[in-house]
């Protein structure tokens, strides 16, 4: 299929494939891993509280930590106080961030209760006025990430997207679920298409359950969106951007990475976690990351029981060596997983025009847990 060039205002992206923000996960180490594997056009940080950023909160600053190899980079802000959102946007422009994204999609209660996240979709006038001030304060592009609406009776995304286009937003990212759904149920492709049809000149980026290159193509073709933003799918498969780029350009599906390649990238991820956060904290944080790599290892109970206990890099490498030995019982003579132990391919989890949510879903997704506690601790 034709892969269209993608630009957010003056920001030209190499591919129409974006890494979505995931609270607690899309930190600098993971973004660097994704960039090294290749295929991604833009990475976005974890969502960060505008007020905490202005107060120079240490953990908020850690959320936006970057490096020369981490470019182009967008920072996702949440908040509902115009003065704080404007000041934080100007601060980010001054330190060299390529784009600022406004979070209007987070369904987490503590974000919505202060007027941020999905709550911003319920007050179009106030929200568009706030975003206008942000757009007018900086030269870098300002984008917005939203859901389809608060619930099925309030699908406000098309109207909000149109209003945001009028105040100068450079692009819209839309997750094909409502705030009420959270991350359950299926992604509504027709809902995303209505957002695409609502705007005239700016790109709309589709989001939700893109776990394979085929899923990316289905979303692009069914909705007419200009690109896709991938979050959880990147944790299932850090190669999804490079494989999707290849598939969209050639129609060829590349084979899944072999076990040795998965282990190499996983180990690189740990090294970056230690480099950025220090060995103790980096290894502790990696306890929730390692099992995501292991989902495509085949049998991994041995690994998963051990990874949640590691405290040092030596612990990790000792566990990995023992796991590789343990895993041999599930291999054939050529070192490949026996068919009955091979991971199953990801099925599509989309809802098409004319289907209702009561139709049984065709796939069950693994959940990525949202960190608890105040947002600035994420």
C-alpha positions as CSV (number, residue, x, y, z in Angstrom):
1,X,0.0,0.0,0.0
2,X,1.0,3.6,-0.4
3,X,2.8,5.0,2.7
4,X,2.2,8.7,2.9
5,X,4.7,11.2,4.3
6,X,3.8,12.5,7.7
7,X,4.4,16.0,9.0
8,X,3.3,17.7,12.2
9,X,3.5,21.3,11.1
10,X,7.1,21.9,10.3
11,X,8.2,18.6,11.9
12,X,8.9,16.0,9.2
13,X,8.7,12.4,10.4
14,X,10.7,9.6,8.7
15,X,7.8,7.1,9.0
16,X,4.1,7.4,10.0
17,X,4.7,5.0,12.9
18,X,4.7,6.5,16.4
19,X,5.5,5.2,19.8
20,X,2.6,6.0,22.1
21,X,3.1,7.2,25.7
22,X,2.7,4.5,28.3
23,X,2.9,5.6,31.9
24,X,5.7,3.9,33.6
25,X,7.1,2.3,30.5
26,X,8.0,4.7,27.7
27,X,11.0,6.1,29.5
28,X,14.4,6.9,27.9
29,X,15.8,3.3,28.0
30,X,12.8,1.9,26.2
31,X,12.7,4.7,23.6
32,X,16.3,4.1,22.8
33,X,15.7,0.4,22.4
34,X,12.9,1.1,20.0
35,X,15.0,3.6,18.0
36,X,17.9,1.1,17.8
37,X,15.6,-1.6,16.4
38,X,14.3,1.0,13.9
39,X,11.2,2.0,12.0
40,X,9.7,4.5,14.4
41,X,9.0,8.1,13.3
42,X,8.4,9.8,16.6
43,X,8.6,8.7,20.3
44,X,6.6,10.3,23.1
45,X,7.5,10.4,26.8
46,X,5.3,9.2,29.6
47,X,2.6,11.7,30.4
48,X,3.9,14.3,32.8
49,X,2.1,16.8,35.1
50,X,2.7,20.3,33.8
51,X,2.7,21.7,37.3
52,X,5.3,19.2,38.5
53,X,7.5,20.1,35.5
54,X,7.4,23.8,36.3
55,X,8.2,23.1,39.9
56,X,11.3,21.1,38.7
57,X,10.1,18.0,40.5
58,X,12.9,15.5,40.3
59,X,10.8,12.6,39.2
60,X,8.9,14.8,36.6
61,X,12.2,15.9,35.1
62,X,13.3,12.2,35.0
63,X,10.2,11.5,32.9
64,X,11.4,13.9,30.2
65,X,15.1,12.9,30.4
66,X,16.5,12.4,26.9
67,X,19.7,12.1,24.9
68,X,21.2,13.1,21.5
69,X,20.0,9.7,20.1
70,X,16.4,10.2,21.3
71,X,15.1,12.3,18.5
72,X,12.6,13.5,17.4
73,X,10.9,13.5,20.8
74,X,7.5,14.6,21.9
75,X,6.6,15.2,25.5
76,X,3.1,14.5,26.6
77,X,1.6,17.0,29.1
78,X,-1.5,16.7,31.2
79,X,-3.2,19.4,33.3
80,X,-6.1,21.7,33.2
81,X,-4.8,25.1,34.3
82,X,-4.1,27.2,31.2
83,X,-1.2,29.2,32.7
84,X,0.6,26.0,33.8
85,X,0.1,24.2,30.5
86,X,1.4,27.3,28.5
87,X,4.4,27.8,30.7
88,X,5.3,24.1,30.6
89,X,5.0,24.1,26.8
90,X,7.3,27.1,26.5
91,X,9.8,25.4,28.9
92,X,9.8,22.3,26.7
93,X,10.4,24.3,23.6
94,X,13.3,26.1,25.2
95,X,15.1,22.8,26.0
96,X,14.7,21.5,22.5
97,X,11.7,19.2,22.5
98,X,10.4,18.6,19.0
99,X,6.7,18.6,19.8
100,X,4.3,18.8,22.7
101,X,1.3,16.5,23.0
102,X,-1.7,17.3,25.2
103,X,-3.2,14.2,27.0
104,X,-7.0,14.1,26.5
105,X,-7.2,10.4,26.6
106,X,-6.0,9.0,29.9
107,X,-8.9,7.2,31.6
108,X,-7.3,7.0,35.0
109,X,-9.6,8.5,37.6
110,X,-7.0,10.7,39.4
111,X,-6.1,12.4,36.1
112,X,-9.7,13.0,35.1
113,X,-10.7,14.3,38.6
114,X,-8.4,17.3,38.2
115,X,-9.9,18.1,34.8
116,X,-7.1,16.4,32.7
117,X,-7.0,13.4,30.5
118,X,-10.4,12.2,29.2
119,X,-12.2,14.8,31.2
120,X,-11.0,17.4,28.7
121,X,-13.3,15.8,26.1
122,X,-16.4,16.8,28.0
123,X,-15.8,20.6,27.7
124,X,-15.0,21.5,24.2
125,X,-15.0,25.3,24.6
126,X,-12.7,25.3,27.6
127,X,-10.4,22.7,26.1
128,X,-10.0,24.4,22.8
129,X,-9.4,27.8,24.5
130,X,-6.6,26.2,26.6
131,X,-5.0,24.6,23.6
132,X,-5.2,27.8,21.6
133,X,-3.0,29.5,24.2
134,X,-0.5,26.7,24.0
135,X,-0.3,26.8,20.2
136,X,0.1,30.6,20.1
137,X,2.9,30.5,22.8
138,X,5.4,28.4,20.8
139,X,6.7,27.6,17.3
140,X,7.0,23.8,17.8
141,X,3.9,21.8,16.9
142,X,1.3,21.1,19.5
143,X,-0.7,17.8,19.1
144,X,-3.6,16.3,21.1
145,X,-4.2,12.6,22.1
146,X,-7.8,11.8,22.7
147,X,-10.3,9.0,23.0
148,X,-13.6,8.7,21.0
149,X,-15.5,10.2,23.9
150,X,-16.4,9.8,27.5
151,X,-18.8,6.9,26.8
152,X,-20.9,5.5,23.9
153,X,-23.5,8.2,24.4
154,X,-20.9,11.0,24.3
155,X,-18.7,10.4,21.2
156,X,-17.2,13.9,21.1
157,X,-14.0,13.2,19.3
158,X,-15.0,14.4,15.9
159,X,-16.3,17.7,17.2
160,X,-13.3,18.2,19.5
161,X,-10.9,17.4,16.6
162,X,-12.6,20.0,14.4
163,X,-12.4,22.6,17.2
164,X,-8.7,21.8,17.9
165,X,-7.9,22.1,14.2
166,X,-9.4,25.6,14.2
167,X,-7.1,26.7,17.0
168,X,-4.0,25.5,15.3
169,X,-3.3,21.9,16.5
170,X,-0.8,20.2,14.2
171,X,-2.2,16.6,14.5
172,X,-4.7,14.5,16.4
173,X,-4.0,11.1,17.9
174,X,-7.2,9.1,18.6
175,X,-7.5,5.9,20.6
176,X,-10.5,3.9,19.3
177,X,-12.1,3.4,22.7
178,X,-14.1,5.6,25.1
179,X,-13.0,6.6,28.6
180,X,-15.7,4.3,30.0
181,X,-14.1,1.3,28.2
182,X,-10.6,2.0,29.6
183,X,-8.5,-0.7,27.8
184,X,-11.3,-3.3,27.6
185,X,-13.5,-4.2,24.6
186,X,-12.6,-3.7,21.0
187,X,-11.2,-0.7,19.1
188,X,-13.9,1.0,17.1
189,X,-12.5,1.6,13.6
190,X,-15.5,3.5,12.4
191,X,-15.2,5.9,15.3
192,X,-11.6,6.7,14.3
193,X,-12.7,7.2,10.7
194,X,-15.3,9.8,11.8
195,X,-12.5,11.8,13.4
196,X,-10.5,11.5,10.1
197,X,-13.5,12.8,8.2
198,X,-14.1,15.6,10.7
199,X,-10.9,17.5,10.0
200,X,-9.7,19.2,6.8
201,X,-6.0,19.6,6.7
202,X,-4.2,18.0,9.7
203,X,-3.2,14.4,10.1
204,X,-5.1,12.0,12.3
205,X,-3.1,9.1,13.9
206,X,-5.0,6.0,14.9
207,X,-4.2,4.1,18.1
208,X,-5.4,1.0,19.9
209,X,-4.4,-2.7,19.8
210,X,-1.8,-2.4,17.0
211,X,0.1,-5.6,17.9
212,X,1.1,-6.8,14.4
213,X,2.0,-5.2,11.0
214,X,-1.3,-6.6,9.7
215,X,-3.2,-4.8,12.4
216,X,-1.5,-1.5,11.4
217,X,-2.5,-2.0,7.8
218,X,-6.1,-2.8,8.7
219,X,-6.4,0.4,10.8
220,X,-4.8,2.5,8.1
221,X,-7.1,1.1,5.3
222,X,-10.3,1.0,7.4
223,X,-10.1,4.5,8.9
224,X,-8.1,6.5,6.3
225,X,-5.8,7.7,9.1
226,X,-2.4,9.1,8.2
227,X,-0.4,7.0,10.6
228,X,-0.6,4.7,13.6
229,X,0.6,5.1,17.2
230,X,1.7,2.0,19.0
231,X,1.9,1.5,22.7
232,X,1.3,-1.9,24.2
233,X,2.1,-3.6,20.9
234,X,5.6,-2.3,21.2
235,X,6.0,-4.2,24.5
236,X,4.7,-7.3,22.9
237,X,7.2,-6.8,20.1
238,X,9.8,-4.0,19.9
239,X,10.4,-4.9,16.3
240,X,6.8,-3.9,15.3
241,X,7.9,-0.6,13.9
242,X,10.6,-1.9,11.6
243,X,8.5,-4.9,10.5
244,X,5.4,-2.7,9.9
245,X,7.4,-0.3,7.9
246,X,8.7,-3.1,5.7
247,X,5.2,-4.7,5.4
248,X,3.6,-1.4,4.3
249,X,6.2,-0.8,1.7
250,X,6.6,-4.3,0.3
251,X,3.6,-6.4,1.4
252,X,6.1,-8.9,2.8
253,X,5.8,-10.1,6.4
254,X,9.2,-10.5,8.0
255,X,9.7,-13.6,10.2
256,X,9.6,-13.1,14.0
257,X,12.9,-12.4,15.6
258,X,14.7,-15.6,16.8
259,X,15.2,-16.2,20.5
260,X,18.8,-15.1,20.4
261,X,17.9,-11.8,18.9
262,X,15.1,-11.3,21.5
263,X,17.6,-12.0,24.3
264,X,20.1,-9.6,22.8
265,X,17.6,-6.7,22.7
266,X,16.2,-7.6,26.2
267,X,19.7,-7.5,27.6
268,X,20.4,-4.2,25.9
269,X,17.2,-2.8,27.5
270,X,18.4,-3.8,30.9
271,X,21.8,-2.2,30.3
272,X,20.1,1.1,29.4
273,X,17.9,0.9,32.5
274,X,21.0,0.6,34.7
275,X,22.7,3.4,32.8
276,X,19.8,5.8,33.2
277,X,18.5,4.8,36.6
278,X,21.4,3.2,38.4
279,X,21.8,-0.6,39.0
280,X,19.5,-1.0,42.0
281,X,16.5,1.0,40.6
282,X,17.1,0.0,37.0
283,X,17.0,-3.7,37.9
284,X,13.9,-3.2,40.1
285,X,12.1,-1.4,37.3
286,X,13.2,-4.1,34.8
287,X,11.3,-6.7,36.8
288,X,8.1,-5.6,35.1
289,X,9.7,-5.3,31.7
290,X,11.4,-8.7,31.4
291,X,8.2,-10.7,31.4
292,X,7.0,-8.8,28.3
293,X,10.0,-10.0,26.3
294,X,9.4,-13.5,27.7
295,X,5.9,-13.7,26.2
296,X,7.5,-14.6,22.9
297,X,10.1,-17.0,24.3
298,X,7.7,-20.0,24.5
299,X,7.6,-21.6,28.0
300,X,9.0,-19.0,30.4
301,X,7.7,-19.8,33.9
302,X,11.2,-20.4,35.1
303,X,12.3,-17.0,33.8
304,X,9.3,-15.1,35.1
305,X,9.7,-16.5,38.6
306,X,13.3,-15.3,38.7
307,X,13.1,-12.0,37.0
308,X,10.9,-10.5,39.7
309,X,13.7,-11.1,42.2
310,X,16.7,-9.6,40.4
311,X,18.6,-6.8,42.1
312,X,21.8,-6.6,40.0
313,X,23.0,-7.2,36.5
314,X,24.8,-10.3,37.7
315,X,21.5,-11.6,39.0
316,X,20.0,-11.2,35.6
317,X,22.8,-12.9,33.7
318,X,22.8,-15.8,36.2
319,X,19.1,-16.2,35.7
320,X,19.3,-15.9,31.9
321,X,22.0,-18.6,31.7
322,X,19.9,-21.0,33.9
323,X,16.8,-20.2,31.9
324,X,18.5,-21.0,28.6
325,X,19.5,-24.4,29.9
326,X,16.0,-25.0,31.3
327,X,14.4,-24.0,28.0
328,X,16.3,-26.7,26.0
329,X,13.7,-29.3,27.0
330,X,11.2,-27.6,24.7
331,X,13.4,-27.5,21.6
332,X,13.9,-29.8,18.7
333,X,17.2,-31.0,17.4
334,X,17.8,-27.8,15.5
335,X,17.3,-25.5,18.5
336,X,13.8,-24.4,17.5
337,X,10.7,-24.5,19.7
338,X,8.6,-27.6,19.3
339,X,5.4,-26.5,17.5
340,X,3.1,-27.2,20.5
341,X,5.2,-24.7,22.6
342,X,5.4,-21.9,20.0
343,X,3.6,-18.6,20.9
344,X,0.3,-18.1,19.1
345,X,0.0,-15.1,16.7
346,X,-1.9,-12.1,17.9
347,X,-5.4,-11.9,16.5
348,X,-7.1,-8.6,15.5
349,X,-9.2,-6.9,18.2
350,X,-11.1,-4.4,16.1
351,X,-14.8,-3.5,15.8
352,X,-15.9,-2.7,12.2
353,X,-18.8,-0.7,10.9
354,X,-22.1,-2.4,11.8
355,X,-20.7,-4.5,14.6
356,X,-21.7,-3.8,18.2
357,X,-19.6,-4.2,21.3
358,X,-21.7,-7.2,22.4
359,X,-20.2,-9.3,19.6
360,X,-17.6,-11.5,21.2
361,X,-14.1,-10.2,20.8
362,X,-11.7,-12.3,18.7
363,X,-8.7,-11.8,20.9
364,X,-7.7,-11.5,24.5
365,X,-5.0,-8.9,25.3
366,X,-2.6,-9.0,28.1
367,X,-2.9,-6.0,30.4
368,X,-0.1,-3.6,31.1
369,X,-0.7,-2.4,34.6
370,X,-0.8,1.4,35.2
371,X,1.5,2.4,38.0
372,X,-0.2,3.5,41.2
373,X,0.4,6.6,43.1
374,X,0.6,10.3,42.2
375,X,1.2,11.0,38.5
376,X,4.6,12.7,39.2
377,X,5.8,9.3,40.6
378,X,5.1,7.4,37.3
